[in-house]
Amino acid sequence: MLIEKLLPFVENYTESLNTELTESSPGMTLSKSQKFWLGFCITGIILTNSINWTAFSRISIGRYKKTALSWMFRHSKIAWEHLFHFSLKIIFKVYGITKGVVSIDDSDKKRSKCTTKIFGVNKIKDKSTGGFCMGQGLVFLVLVTPKITIPIGYAFHVPDPKISEWVKENKRLKKAGVPKSKRPKKPVRSDEYPTISSISIALLKTFVQQHPEIKIEAIVADALYGNAEFMDEASKIAGSAQVISQIRYNQNISFKNSKKSVEKYFENIQPIQKTIHIRGGKGVVVLIKSARIHVCAHRKKRFVIAIKYTGEEDYRYLVASDLTWRYADIIDAFTR
Protein backbone atom coordinates (compact mmCIF):
# COMPACT_ATOMS: atom_id res chain seq x y z
CA MET A 1 0.00 0.00 0.00
CA LEU A 2 1.45 3.34 -1.04
CA ILE A 3 0.84 6.84 0.29
CA GLU A 4 0.12 9.38 -2.43
CA LYS A 5 -1.70 11.85 -0.20
CA LEU A 6 -2.94 12.13 3.36
CA LEU A 7 -6.16 10.47 4.40
CA PRO A 8 -8.90 13.17 4.41
CA PHE A 9 -9.84 12.73 8.08
CA VAL A 10 -6.15 12.86 9.05
CA GLU A 11 -5.75 16.13 7.16
CA ASN A 12 -8.82 17.53 8.93
CA TYR A 13 -7.38 16.40 12.26
CA THR A 14 -4.04 18.16 11.75
CA GLU A 15 -5.86 21.36 10.79
CA SER A 16 -8.04 21.14 13.92
CA LEU A 17 -4.98 20.44 16.05
CA ASN A 18 -3.16 23.43 14.62
CA THR A 19 -6.20 25.62 15.32
CA GLU A 20 -6.21 24.51 18.98
CA LEU A 21 -2.47 25.21 19.26
CA THR A 22 -2.82 28.64 17.65
CA GLU A 23 -5.73 29.66 19.90
CA SER A 24 -3.81 28.58 22.98
CA SER A 25 -0.48 30.12 22.01
CA PRO A 26 0.45 31.56 18.58
CA GLY A 27 4.05 30.56 19.22
CA MET A 28 3.11 26.87 19.05
CA THR A 29 1.54 27.05 15.58
CA LEU A 30 2.56 24.22 13.24
CA SER A 31 4.27 25.11 9.98
CA LYS A 32 3.02 23.68 6.67
CA SER A 33 5.82 21.09 6.59
CA GLN A 34 5.20 20.11 10.23
CA LYS A 35 1.49 19.59 9.58
CA PHE A 36 2.20 17.43 6.55
CA TRP A 37 4.88 15.43 8.36
CA LEU A 38 2.57 14.78 11.33
CA GLY A 39 -0.29 13.80 9.02
CA PHE A 40 2.03 11.56 7.00
CA CYS A 41 3.17 9.73 10.15
CA ILE A 42 -0.42 9.26 11.38
CA THR A 43 -1.42 7.92 7.95
CA GLY A 44 1.62 5.62 8.05
CA ILE A 45 0.63 4.28 11.47
CA ILE A 46 -2.89 3.54 10.24
CA LEU A 47 -1.74 1.82 7.05
CA THR A 48 1.17 -0.19 8.50
CA ASN A 49 -0.19 -0.73 12.02
CA SER A 50 3.25 0.17 13.36
CA ILE A 51 5.51 3.07 14.32
CA ASN A 52 8.43 2.38 12.02
CA TRP A 53 10.37 4.93 9.98
CA THR A 54 11.53 2.26 7.52
CA ALA A 55 7.96 1.11 6.92
CA PHE A 56 6.81 4.70 6.46
CA SER A 57 9.59 5.32 3.94
CA ARG A 58 8.68 2.16 2.05
CA ILE A 59 5.02 3.09 1.58
CA SER A 60 6.04 6.56 0.39
CA ILE A 61 7.75 4.87 -2.61
CA GLY A 62 11.07 6.20 -1.36
CA ARG A 63 9.91 9.81 -1.50
CA TYR A 64 10.79 10.26 2.17
CA LYS A 65 13.89 8.62 3.60
CA LYS A 66 13.73 7.13 7.09
CA THR A 67 16.59 9.39 8.22
CA ALA A 68 14.64 12.49 7.17
CA LEU A 69 11.47 11.30 8.92
CA SER A 70 13.44 10.53 12.07
CA TRP A 71 15.26 13.87 11.95
CA MET A 72 11.96 15.75 11.78
CA PHE A 73 10.77 13.91 14.88
CA ARG A 74 13.95 14.55 16.85
CA HIS A 75 14.77 18.11 15.82
CA SER A 76 11.58 19.84 14.71
CA LYS A 77 10.41 22.38 17.29
CA ILE A 78 6.94 20.91 17.80
CA ALA A 79 5.24 21.42 21.18
CA TRP A 80 5.05 17.67 21.81
CA GLU A 81 4.04 18.02 25.46
CA HIS A 82 0.90 19.91 24.39
CA LEU A 83 -0.17 17.87 21.35
CA PHE A 84 -1.68 15.03 23.37
CA HIS A 85 -3.96 17.21 25.48
CA PHE A 86 -4.98 19.40 22.55
CA SER A 87 -5.89 16.21 20.70
CA LEU A 88 -8.08 15.24 23.65
CA LYS A 89 -9.82 18.62 23.52
CA ILE A 90 -10.68 18.00 19.87
CA ILE A 91 -12.13 14.58 20.68
CA PHE A 92 -14.13 15.96 23.61
CA LYS A 93 -15.64 18.64 21.34
CA VAL A 94 -16.45 16.23 18.49
CA TYR A 95 -18.21 13.74 20.77
CA GLY A 96 -19.70 16.30 23.14
CA ILE A 97 -17.99 14.78 26.18
CA THR A 98 -18.28 16.76 29.42
CA LYS A 99 -17.89 14.06 32.09
CA GLY A 100 -16.76 10.50 32.68
CA VAL A 101 -15.16 7.95 34.99
CA VAL A 102 -11.35 7.87 35.17
CA SER A 103 -9.90 4.35 35.28
CA ILE A 104 -6.29 3.94 36.44
CA ASP A 105 -4.23 0.85 35.62
CA ASP A 106 -0.73 -0.34 34.82
CA SER A 107 0.63 -2.96 32.46
CA ASP A 108 3.91 -4.57 31.44
CA LYS A 109 5.12 -4.86 27.86
CA LYS A 110 7.64 -7.60 27.07
CA ARG A 111 10.73 -6.63 25.09
CA SER A 112 13.64 -8.50 23.54
CA LYS A 113 16.50 -9.64 25.79
CA CYS A 114 18.95 -7.57 23.72
CA THR A 115 16.88 -4.36 23.80
CA THR A 116 19.13 -1.40 24.62
CA LYS A 117 17.71 1.66 22.87
CA ILE A 118 14.14 1.76 24.21
CA PHE A 119 13.42 3.94 27.25
CA GLY A 120 12.50 2.36 30.56
CA VAL A 121 13.42 -1.25 29.78
CA ASN A 122 14.10 -3.25 32.94
CA LYS A 123 13.67 -6.73 34.36
CA ILE A 124 9.97 -7.51 34.95
CA LYS A 125 8.00 -10.49 36.22
CA ASP A 126 6.75 -12.77 33.44
CA LYS A 127 3.27 -13.80 34.59
CA SER A 128 2.99 -16.52 31.93
CA THR A 129 6.09 -18.43 33.09
CA GLY A 130 6.64 -17.23 36.65
CA GLY A 131 10.15 -16.14 35.72
CA PHE A 132 11.60 -12.82 34.60
CA CYS A 133 12.04 -11.08 31.26
CA MET A 134 12.99 -7.67 29.90
CA GLY A 135 10.16 -5.22 29.43
CA GLN A 136 8.62 -1.82 30.13
CA GLY A 137 6.15 -0.83 32.82
CA LEU A 138 3.39 1.51 31.66
CA VAL A 139 1.00 3.45 33.89
CA PHE A 140 -2.07 4.83 32.13
CA LEU A 141 -5.37 6.62 32.68
CA VAL A 142 -8.48 6.21 30.52
CA LEU A 143 -11.71 8.20 30.54
CA VAL A 144 -14.78 5.95 30.36
CA THR A 145 -17.87 7.66 28.91
CA PRO A 146 -21.19 6.38 27.51
CA LYS A 147 -19.93 7.16 23.99
CA ILE A 148 -16.22 6.24 23.95
CA THR A 149 -13.32 5.18 26.15
CA ILE A 150 -10.06 7.01 25.46
CA PRO A 151 -6.59 7.23 27.04
CA ILE A 152 -6.04 10.53 28.85
CA GLY A 153 -2.58 10.06 30.33
CA TYR A 154 0.36 7.67 30.34
CA ALA A 155 3.91 7.37 31.65
CA PHE A 156 6.61 4.74 32.04
CA HIS A 157 7.42 3.29 35.44
CA VAL A 158 11.01 2.31 36.16
CA PRO A 159 11.85 0.67 39.52
CA ASP A 160 14.51 2.31 41.68
CA PRO A 161 17.59 0.08 41.08
CA LYS A 162 18.88 0.63 44.63
CA ILE A 163 15.58 -0.46 46.17
CA SER A 164 15.34 -3.43 43.80
CA GLU A 165 18.82 -4.53 44.85
CA TRP A 166 17.90 -4.04 48.52
CA VAL A 167 14.75 -6.17 48.15
CA LYS A 168 16.76 -8.95 46.55
CA GLU A 169 19.45 -8.85 49.25
CA ASN A 170 16.90 -8.53 52.06
CA LYS A 171 15.11 -11.68 50.88
CA ARG A 172 18.40 -13.58 50.75
CA LEU A 173 19.40 -12.52 54.27
CA LYS A 174 15.93 -13.21 55.66
CA LYS A 175 15.98 -16.70 54.18
CA ALA A 176 19.41 -17.21 55.74
CA GLY A 177 17.96 -16.39 59.17
CA VAL A 178 19.59 -12.98 59.64
CA PRO A 179 17.49 -10.91 62.11
CA LYS A 180 15.92 -7.67 60.85
CA SER A 181 18.07 -5.55 63.17
CA LYS A 182 21.20 -6.81 61.41
CA ARG A 183 19.91 -6.49 57.87
CA PRO A 184 20.53 -3.28 55.83
CA LYS A 185 17.82 -0.63 56.07
CA LYS A 186 15.68 0.15 53.05
CA PRO A 187 17.31 2.98 51.03
CA VAL A 188 15.46 6.25 50.44
CA ARG A 189 13.65 6.25 47.10
CA SER A 190 15.15 8.57 44.47
CA ASP A 191 12.90 11.25 42.95
CA GLU A 192 14.01 9.95 39.55
CA TYR A 193 12.12 6.70 40.18
CA PRO A 194 8.62 7.55 41.48
CA THR A 195 6.22 4.80 42.54
CA ILE A 196 3.30 3.71 40.36
CA SER A 197 0.89 5.48 42.72
CA SER A 198 2.91 8.72 42.52
CA ILE A 199 2.95 8.54 38.73
CA SER A 200 -0.83 8.02 38.68
CA ILE A 201 -1.40 11.02 40.94
CA ALA A 202 0.82 13.18 38.70
CA LEU A 203 -1.06 12.07 35.57
CA LEU A 204 -4.41 12.75 37.21
CA LYS A 205 -3.28 16.19 38.33
CA THR A 206 -2.09 17.05 34.80
CA PHE A 207 -5.40 15.96 33.27
CA VAL A 208 -7.45 18.01 35.74
CA GLN A 209 -5.29 21.08 35.10
CA GLN A 210 -5.42 20.71 31.30
CA HIS A 211 -9.13 19.86 31.10
CA PRO A 212 -11.12 21.76 33.73
CA GLU A 213 -14.16 21.46 31.45
CA ILE A 214 -14.39 17.70 32.12
CA LYS A 215 -16.20 16.61 35.27
CA ILE A 216 -14.71 13.48 36.83
CA GLU A 217 -17.65 11.45 38.17
CA ALA A 218 -15.46 8.82 39.83
CA ILE A 219 -11.96 7.35 39.84
CA VAL A 220 -11.55 3.57 39.78
CA ALA A 221 -8.38 1.52 40.30
CA ASP A 222 -7.33 -1.95 41.39
CA ALA A 223 -5.99 -3.15 44.75
CA LEU A 224 -2.55 -1.61 44.20
CA TYR A 225 -4.15 1.80 44.73
CA GLY A 226 -6.38 0.80 47.66
CA ASN A 227 -4.52 2.76 50.33
CA ALA A 228 -5.66 5.84 52.24
CA GLU A 229 -2.99 8.19 50.90
CA PHE A 230 -3.79 7.51 47.26
CA MET A 231 -7.58 7.55 47.66
CA ASP A 232 -7.64 10.79 49.64
CA GLU A 233 -5.19 12.60 47.34
CA ALA A 234 -6.93 11.45 44.15
CA SER A 235 -10.32 12.55 45.48
CA LYS A 236 -8.93 15.95 46.47
CA ILE A 237 -7.35 16.53 43.04
CA ALA A 238 -10.57 15.62 41.23
CA GLY A 239 -12.78 17.96 43.25
CA SER A 240 -13.86 15.49 45.97
CA ALA A 241 -14.76 12.84 43.39
CA GLN A 242 -15.65 9.31 44.42
CA VAL A 243 -12.59 7.01 44.46
CA ILE A 244 -13.18 3.26 44.19
CA SER A 245 -10.49 0.64 44.69
CA GLN A 246 -10.06 -2.75 46.35
CA ILE A 247 -8.74 -4.01 49.67
CA ARG A 248 -7.46 -7.44 50.71
CA TYR A 249 -9.69 -10.02 52.39
CA ASN A 250 -7.55 -9.84 55.55
CA GLN A 251 -7.68 -6.05 55.86
CA ASN A 252 -8.78 -5.13 59.39
CA ILE A 253 -11.95 -3.19 60.12
CA SER A 254 -13.15 -1.80 63.45
CA PHE A 255 -16.70 -2.56 64.59
CA LYS A 256 -18.18 -2.00 68.08
CA ASN A 257 -14.73 -1.61 69.65
CA SER A 258 -13.53 -4.90 68.16
CA LYS A 259 -11.12 -5.51 65.32
CA LYS A 260 -11.58 -8.23 62.71
CA SER A 261 -10.76 -8.95 59.08
CA VAL A 262 -13.14 -7.67 56.43
CA GLU A 263 -13.73 -11.28 55.35
CA LYS A 264 -14.72 -12.27 58.90
CA TYR A 265 -16.99 -9.25 59.27
CA PHE A 266 -19.04 -10.05 56.16
CA GLU A 267 -19.44 -13.77 56.97
CA ASN A 268 -22.65 -13.16 58.94
CA ILE A 269 -24.20 -10.69 56.49
CA GLN A 270 -26.79 -12.06 54.08
CA PRO A 271 -25.90 -11.33 50.42
CA ILE A 272 -28.15 -9.70 47.84
CA GLN A 273 -28.35 -11.22 44.36
CA LYS A 274 -28.09 -8.70 41.54
CA THR A 275 -27.49 -8.69 37.79
CA ILE A 276 -24.80 -6.27 36.62
CA HIS A 277 -23.33 -5.41 33.21
CA ILE A 278 -19.52 -5.38 33.01
CA ARG A 279 -18.10 -2.98 30.40
CA GLY A 280 -21.54 -2.78 28.81
CA GLY A 281 -21.63 -6.53 28.11
CA LYS A 282 -24.16 -9.22 28.93
CA GLY A 283 -25.74 -9.39 32.36
CA VAL A 284 -23.76 -11.22 35.06
CA VAL A 285 -25.32 -12.48 38.29
CA VAL A 286 -23.37 -11.50 41.41
CA LEU A 287 -23.79 -11.72 45.18
CA ILE A 288 -23.34 -8.45 47.05
CA LYS A 289 -22.83 -7.45 50.67
CA SER A 290 -22.10 -3.90 51.78
CA ALA A 291 -21.45 -1.75 54.86
CA ARG A 292 -20.11 1.65 55.84
CA ILE A 293 -17.39 0.64 58.29
CA HIS A 294 -14.14 1.93 59.76
CA VAL A 295 -11.13 0.58 57.86
CA CYS A 296 -8.20 0.52 60.29
CA ALA A 297 -5.42 1.10 57.76
CA HIS A 298 -7.32 4.10 56.34
CA ARG A 299 -8.09 5.52 59.80
CA LYS A 300 -11.62 6.43 58.70
CA LYS A 301 -14.94 5.07 57.54
CA ARG A 302 -15.18 3.70 54.02
CA PHE A 303 -17.98 2.18 52.00
CA VAL A 304 -16.92 -1.48 51.67
CA ILE A 305 -18.67 -3.83 49.24
CA ALA A 306 -18.15 -7.59 49.12
CA ILE A 307 -18.91 -8.93 45.64
CA LYS A 308 -18.75 -12.49 44.30
CA TYR A 309 -19.21 -13.40 40.65
CA THR A 310 -20.92 -16.56 39.42
CA GLY A 311 -18.49 -19.48 39.48
CA GLU A 312 -16.09 -17.85 41.96
CA GLU A 313 -15.53 -19.18 45.47
CA ASP A 314 -14.24 -16.05 47.19
CA TYR A 315 -15.55 -12.52 47.55
CA ARG A 316 -13.69 -9.46 46.32
CA TYR A 317 -13.80 -6.34 48.45
CA LEU A 318 -14.35 -2.92 46.90
CA VAL A 319 -13.68 0.21 48.94
CA ALA A 320 -15.11 3.67 48.18
CA SER A 321 -14.25 7.06 49.64
CA ASP A 322 -17.64 8.81 49.36
CA LEU A 323 -20.12 7.35 51.87
CA THR A 324 -23.13 9.12 50.33
CA TRP A 325 -23.23 6.92 47.23
CA ARG A 326 -25.47 3.85 46.99
CA TYR A 327 -23.77 0.47 46.61
CA ALA A 328 -25.43 0.00 43.19
CA ASP A 329 -23.90 3.26 41.89
CA ILE A 330 -20.44 2.28 43.17
CA ILE A 331 -20.61 -1.09 41.41
CA ASP A 332 -21.90 0.56 38.23
CA ALA A 333 -18.96 3.00 38.18
CA PHE A 334 -16.43 0.25 38.94
CA THR A 335 -17.66 -2.06 36.16
CA ARG A 336 -18.04 0.53 33.35
Secondary structure, DSSP 8 states (H G I E B T S, - for coil): ---SS--HHHHHHHHHHHHHHHHH-GGG---HHHHHHHHHHHHHHHHHSS--HHHHHHHTTTSS-HHHHHHHHHHS---HHHHHHHHHHHHHHHHT--EEEEEEEEEEEE--TT--SSTT-EEEE-TTTSSEEEEEEEEEEEEE-SS-EEEEEEEEE---HHHHHHHHHHHHHHHTT--GGGS-------TTS--HHHHHHHHHHHHHHH-TTSEEEEEEE-GGG-SHHHHHHHHHHTTS-EEEEEE-TT-EEEETTEEEEHHHHHTTS--EEEEEEGGG-SEEEEEEEEEEEEEGGGTEEEEEEEEEETT-SS-EEEEES-TTS-HHHHHHHHT-
